[in-house]
Amino acid sequence: MAYWLFKSEPNTWSWDDQVAKGEAGEEWDGVRNYQARNFMRAMKPGDLGFFYHSMKEKSVVGIVEVIAQAHPDSTTDDPRWECVDIKAVRPFIEPVSLDEIKADPRLEEMVLVKNSRLSVQPVTAEEWETVCAMGQTKP
C-alpha cells in the first residue's frame, strides 16, 4: 500500500463534500499538473491518502481511500489528463496544520514541506504514521 496527500480548497471541495459522496466516492478531477497526474497514475485501489484543506485552513483534516485507478478525467476532453476516485474513510480527531508539520523535524523532508503547491503528492509510511499520531487518528 502507498500513501498520498490530496489538497483541496475547502470552498471548492471540502472534507464535508467528500464525506457526502459516501461509499461511491468522487473523481479527484481538475488536476492540470503533470507531476500530480503521474502520481495518480501510480495509485492503486486501497491506497490511503490525507485529505488536506489548503488556503486559509492549511490542515490535514481526514483520511481517504483510492477506490479506482487512474482513468480519463471527465472534466476535459484532453486525453493527457487523468484522475483517480477516492472516498472518505474517517476524519482526523485533531486537524494537523501545515505549521505543525513544518515544526516537526521528523517531517522536514515531506513533500508538503518542500513543495506545498503540488496538489497530489506522495507520503512515506513514516510520515503517514507521524501525521496520524499528531492528529490523534488511527492510521
Number of C-alpha atoms within 10 A of each C-alpha: 9 16 20 23 22 21 24 19 16 17 10 7 13 18 21 12 15 20 18 14 13 13 13 12 20 20 22 22 17 14 18 12 12 12 14 18 22 16 15 24 15 12 22 17 16 16 16 25 26 28 27 27 24 21 12 8 15 19 22 27 21 26 25 26 22 26 21 19 17 23 15 16 19 15 13 12 9 10 10 11 21 26 25 23 20 28 24 26 19 17 20 23 14 16 22 22 20 18 11 13 21 16 12 12 9 13 20 14 14 20 17 21 15 12 11 15 12 16 20 27 24 22 20 15 13 12 18 22 15 17 23 22 15 18 20 14 17 12 15
